[in-house]
Amino acid sequence: MKTMVKNTKDAQVFRGDSYQLIVNDITQVLKRCIQLICWFKLNSDSFSLAGKTSKSDIRVQLGTRLSIGIGEIAYEGKNVLDSDGEAFHLSGRKFDQLNKDDIIRLTTADEKSNEVFEMLLMFMNSIIRSWTRTQAETIFQFLEKDDNTQEQVAKKLKMTQPAVALSLRAARWKEVEKGINYISKELEKQYLL
């Protein structure tokens, strides 16, 4: 998580199972969130309640739900947990309203935009929820760098390029990526222009 932020103080874990981070580039926020979702799916089999591998070993399914608040940061504390502002308030309020099917929720001060984002994310969430571990691993690597190609991901994962293409197609990545690109462009129009 700390590798996804410019400054390590911008990512903190608290209460054992909660975390907060600041992503300064709003065009990257959805990509980083999807990477976190993939990371949790990839690491699910790594954790067990018993602590050792045995027949009675109980595996823990890891997952995450994310509430993204886009807005001003009024006060920047010594770390993200001590900071305050509109982004934190929007994120916190909407996190408390997440339902069991929500994986990602994105909120801005513009209610009209929020309605469109909520609808798009509802479809994206339904796709993301169905990803397999292999699909999550492929997408995680694909998002590591903006200019990653299928060939580069294949080499990193010791797969063939057609296997990467098949994994992305099965994960319906093209549809998710279109949603990411649309929301990112809308955020850019609202906040950067």
Contacts in CASP RR format, 6 or more apart in sequence:
PFRMAT RR
TARGET T0000
AUTHOR 0000-0000-0000
METHOD contacts of the structure
MODEL  1
MKTMVKNTKDAQVFRGDSYQLIVNDITQVLKRCIQLICWFKLNSDSFSLA
GKTSKSDIRVQLGTRLSIGIGEIAYEGKNVLDSDGEAFHLSGRKFDQLNK
DDIIRLTTADEKSNEVFEMLLMFMNSIIRSWTRTQAETIFQFLEKDDNTQ
EQVAKKLKMTQPAVALSLRAARWKEVEKGINYISKELEKQYLL
1 11 0 8 1.000
1 13 0 8 1.000
1 19 0 8 1.000
1 21 0 8 1.000
1 36 0 8 1.000
2 8 0 8 1.000
2 11 0 8 1.000
4 11 0 8 1.000
4 21 0 8 1.000
4 23 0 8 1.000
4 32 0 8 1.000
4 35 0 8 1.000
4 36 0 8 1.000
5 11 0 8 1.000
5 21 0 8 1.000
5 22 0 8 1.000
5 23 0 8 1.000
5 24 0 8 1.000
6 24 0 8 1.000
9 78 0 8 1.000
9 79 0 8 1.000
9 80 0 8 1.000
10 21 0 8 1.000
10 22 0 8 1.000
10 24 0 8 1.000
10 79 0 8 1.000
10 80 0 8 1.000
11 19 0 8 1.000
11 20 0 8 1.000
11 21 0 8 1.000
11 22 0 8 1.000
11 80 0 8 1.000
12 19 0 8 1.000
12 20 0 8 1.000
12 21 0 8 1.000
12 79 0 8 1.000
12 80 0 8 1.000
12 81 0 8 1.000
13 19 0 8 1.000
14 20 0 8 1.000
14 81 0 8 1.000
20 80 0 8 1.000
20 81 0 8 1.000
20 88 0 8 1.000
21 32 0 8 1.000
21 80 0 8 1.000
22 73 0 8 1.000
22 80 0 8 1.000
22 83 0 8 1.000
22 87 0 8 1.000
23 29 0 8 1.000
23 32 0 8 1.000
26 70 0 8 1.000
26 184 0 8 1.000
26 187 0 8 1.000
26 188 0 8 1.000
26 191 0 8 1.000
26 192 0 8 1.000
27 184 0 8 1.000
27 187 0 8 1.000
27 188 0 8 1.000
27 192 0 8 1.000
28 184 0 8 1.000
29 68 0 8 1.000
29 70 0 8 1.000
29 106 0 8 1.000
29 184 0 8 1.000
29 187 0 8 1.000
30 68 0 8 1.000
30 104 0 8 1.000
30 106 0 8 1.000
30 180 0 8 1.000
30 183 0 8 1.000
30 184 0 8 1.000
31 143 0 8 1.000
31 180 0 8 1.000
32 143 0 8 1.000
33 66 0 8 1.000
33 68 0 8 1.000
33 104 0 8 1.000
34 104 0 8 1.000
34 128 0 8 1.000
34 139 0 8 1.000
34 143 0 8 1.000
34 176 0 8 1.000
34 180 0 8 1.000
35 139 0 8 1.000
35 140 0 8 1.000
35 143 0 8 1.000
35 144 0 8 1.000
36 64 0 8 1.000
36 66 0 8 1.000
37 63 0 8 1.000
37 64 0 8 1.000
37 66 0 8 1.000
37 103 0 8 1.000
37 104 0 8 1.000
37 128 0 8 1.000
37 136 0 8 1.000
38 131 0 8 1.000
38 136 0 8 1.000
38 137 0 8 1.000
38 139 0 8 1.000
38 140 0 8 1.000
38 143 0 8 1.000
39 140 0 8 1.000
40 62 0 8 1.000
40 63 0 8 1.000
40 64 0 8 1.000
41 62 0 8 1.000
41 63 0 8 1.000
41 131 0 8 1.000
41 133 0 8 1.000
41 136 0 8 1.000
42 133 0 8 1.000
42 136 0 8 1.000
42 137 0 8 1.000
42 140 0 8 1.000
43 62 0 8 1.000
44 59 0 8 1.000
44 60 0 8 1.000
44 61 0 8 1.000
44 62 0 8 1.000
44 63 0 8 1.000
44 133 0 8 1.000
45 59 0 8 1.000
45 133 0 8 1.000
47 59 0 8 1.000
47 60 0 8 1.000
47 62 0 8 1.000
48 57 0 8 1.000
48 58 0 8 1.000
48 59 0 8 1.000
48 60 0 8 1.000
49 57 0 8 1.000
49 58 0 8 1.000
49 59 0 8 1.000
49 60 0 8 1.000
50 56 0 8 1.000
50 57 0 8 1.000
50 58 0 8 1.000
51 57 0 8 1.000
64 103 0 8 1.000
65 95 0 8 1.000
65 98 0 8 1.000
65 102 0 8 1.000
65 103 0 8 1.000
65 104 0 8 1.000
66 103 0 8 1.000
66 104 0 8 1.000
66 105 0 8 1.000
67 91 0 8 1.000
67 92 0 8 1.000
67 94 0 8 1.000
67 95 0 8 1.000
67 98 0 8 1.000
67 105 0 8 1.000
67 107 0 8 1.000
68 91 0 8 1.000
68 104 0 8 1.000
68 105 0 8 1.000
68 106 0 8 1.000
68 107 0 8 1.000
69 86 0 8 1.000
69 87 0 8 1.000
69 88 0 8 1.000
69 90 0 8 1.000
69 91 0 8 1.000
69 92 0 8 1.000
69 94 0 8 1.000
69 106 0 8 1.000
69 107 0 8 1.000
69 108 0 8 1.000
70 87 0 8 1.000
70 90 0 8 1.000
70 106 0 8 1.000
70 107 0 8 1.000
70 108 0 8 1.000
70 109 0 8 1.000
70 187 0 8 1.000
70 191 0 8 1.000
71 85 0 8 1.000
71 86 0 8 1.000
71 87 0 8 1.000
71 90 0 8 1.000
71 108 0 8 1.000
71 109 0 8 1.000
71 191 0 8 1.000
72 85 0 8 1.000
72 86 0 8 1.000
72 87 0 8 1.000
73 83 0 8 1.000
73 84 0 8 1.000
73 85 0 8 1.000
73 86 0 8 1.000
73 87 0 8 1.000
73 88 0 8 1.000
74 84 0 8 1.000
74 85 0 8 1.000
74 86 0 8 1.000
75 83 0 8 1.000
75 84 0 8 1.000
75 85 0 8 1.000
76 83 0 8 1.000
77 83 0 8 1.000
86 109 0 8 1.000
90 107 0 8 1.000
90 108 0 8 1.000
90 109 0 8 1.000
91 107 0 8 1.000
93 107 0 8 1.000
94 105 0 8 1.000
94 107 0 8 1.000
95 105 0 8 1.000
97 105 0 8 1.000
98 105 0 8 1.000
101 122 0 8 1.000
101 125 0 8 1.000
101 126 0 8 1.000
101 129 0 8 1.000
102 121 0 8 1.000
102 125 0 8 1.000
103 125 0 8 1.000
103 128 0 8 1.000
103 129 0 8 1.000
104 121 0 8 1.000
104 124 0 8 1.000
104 125 0 8 1.000
104 128 0 8 1.000
105 118 0 8 1.000
105 121 0 8 1.000
106 114 0 8 1.000
106 117 0 8 1.000
106 118 0 8 1.000
106 121 0 8 1.000
106 183 0 8 1.000
107 114 0 8 1.000
107 117 0 8 1.000
108 114 0 8 1.000
108 117 0 8 1.000
108 187 0 8 1.000
108 190 0 8 1.000
110 190 0 8 1.000
113 186 0 8 1.000
113 190 0 8 1.000
116 186 0 8 1.000
117 183 0 8 1.000
117 186 0 8 1.000
120 179 0 8 1.000
120 182 0 8 1.000
120 183 0 8 1.000
121 183 0 8 1.000
123 175 0 8 1.000
124 175 0 8 1.000
124 176 0 8 1.000
124 179 0 8 1.000
124 180 0 8 1.000
127 171 0 8 1.000
127 172 0 8 1.000
127 175 0 8 1.000
127 176 0 8 1.000
128 176 0 8 1.000
131 139 0 8 1.000
131 171 0 8 1.000
132 170 0 8 1.000
132 171 0 8 1.000
134 167 0 8 1.000
135 167 0 8 1.000
135 168 0 8 1.000
135 170 0 8 1.000
135 171 0 8 1.000
136 171 0 8 1.000
137 157 0 8 1.000
138 153 0 8 1.000
138 157 0 8 1.000
138 159 0 8 1.000
138 164 0 8 1.000
138 167 0 8 1.000
138 168 0 8 1.000
138 171 0 8 1.000
139 168 0 8 1.000
139 171 0 8 1.000
139 173 0 8 1.000
141 148 0 8 1.000
141 153 0 8 1.000
141 156 0 8 1.000
141 157 0 8 1.000
142 148 0 8 1.000
142 150 0 8 1.000
142 153 0 8 1.000
142 164 0 8 1.000
142 168 0 8 1.000
142 173 0 8 1.000
145 152 0 8 1.000
150 161 0 8 1.000
150 164 0 8 1.000
150 165 0 8 1.000
150 168 0 8 1.000
151 161 0 8 1.000
153 159 0 8 1.000
153 164 0 8 1.000
154 160 0 8 1.000
154 161 0 8 1.000
154 163 0 8 1.000
154 164 0 8 1.000
157 164 0 8 1.000
159 167 0 8 1.000
168 174 0 8 1.000
END
